[in-house]
Amino acid sequence: MDDDDIENKKKQEYFCVNLTNFSKDELNEYIIFLEQEIKRTNKEISNKSFALGEANLLFKKKS
């Protein structure tokens, strides 16, 4: 299995929800869930960016 296969499998795991059998209310609940996941993911990105910035300051080479 090469890197492209691994990446494609990973993407499929993110988008594997079959929406066909969801009711209108369930779809609205799913949207709320996805919006919460977006917020959670953005917070994690922010945390990682901050940590990376701190690490870069700590290990920055002096001229």
Secondary structure as UniProt FT lines:
FT   HELIX           3..14
FT   TURN            20..21
FT   HELIX           24..59
//
